[in-house]
Amino acid sequence: MSTASIQISGLRRQTIMSLKSQAKAQGLSVEGYAKEIIETEMSISEMARRKTIDEVFAPVQQQFRESGMSEADLDRLVYPARHDRPVKPVRRKKR
């Protein structure tokens, strides 16, 4: 496998501080954490181009059915997480 290096400039100070903090929490170097983020995103993007949403979520749905958890149980788990740290919608630029 061949490798390459990139340099990213123009990141906000807050973004850099957050990257450092999250890397430390994961036990990784900043470079290692950034590499993990990029490779994960590329993998997800590739999968999204090849699979339908039903194909992507089929394993999750199967595990949920097998767990015996009800939708109400799931709501009780998810609701606090949603309200502690609301997720901001990502706006993608139109091409």
Secondary structure, 3 states (H helix, E strand, C coil): CCCCCCCCCCCCHHHHHHHHHHHHHHCCCHHHHHHHHHHHHHHHHHHHHHCCHHHHHHHHHHHHHHHCCCHHHHHHHHHHHHHHCCCCCCCCCCC
